[in-house]
């Protein structure tokens, strides 16, 4: 079996040059790279993955820290991350933060101790000193879905601003004027962004968003239930509840049904983050769908670029509105691809 010295002799270069080519080092000339790759092909050379890991301190392993593994959006994101990583020759270790910053930091320390090559993180909040230290240490890292302002790493996310605007216009067109939102945690970028997009879209249509119609949630079902119970107890309850994620929407639906109310006849319901279950509820729930598979693939590719010495750009993809029957009116024959 041919070795690295045989490749070097065949290509007429040093062993060090062969090593740099095999590790995608940017300092190698295109001519030398072509000669080495030609020699590799001619000799049928295959590097020993274990020995290569020991020499380069690479493990071909990525860490993924997600905010909540029970949230179907993040479950699906993790699935596509693992799929893309495998296609690029990486394995993935997953840590579930359960929307708890201290658990998030525990997973990050553990993954770094295990010598992962890079980190994909959906931050549980925006104030983790550890996350800043990791970025400053030079560990390859990419934020996916959520991000922390001020930390200079690539961000791969969906922009829901346009889809939220379409949703508010859709609700307005159906005659709804009293719209409420169950917001995510203020410490997260997505929590703030979705509330502001909702408020701005309402303002453009001349609608007010009173404080009583803003419920504070935590991206989990129980908080959606509590916020909706408070809305329904108001002297003038809202005509629509918009939950800023799918689990809070399911909690809202529980609260509505517990009151003996019907969707959409008594109150309308919409959600950010479409999930497969929404087509099976009665009625099916109008939702904003994120391009989960595309986000996962772009995040893994960006992290692989960082690991291999390239400089990836941040990626922002549009979310889209999926209209169903939970807000009233006749929904078009439309379904989510998630």
Helices and strands as residue ranges (DSSP letters): H 4-11, H 15-22, H 30-43, H 49-56, E 61-66, H 72-87, E 91-96, H 101-113, E 118-121, H 129-137, E 141-144, E 154-159, H 161-173, E 179-183, H 189-204, G 211-213, E 214-216, H 221-232, E 240-243, H 246-258, E 268-272, G 276-279, E 286-289, H 292-307, E 315-318, E 320-322
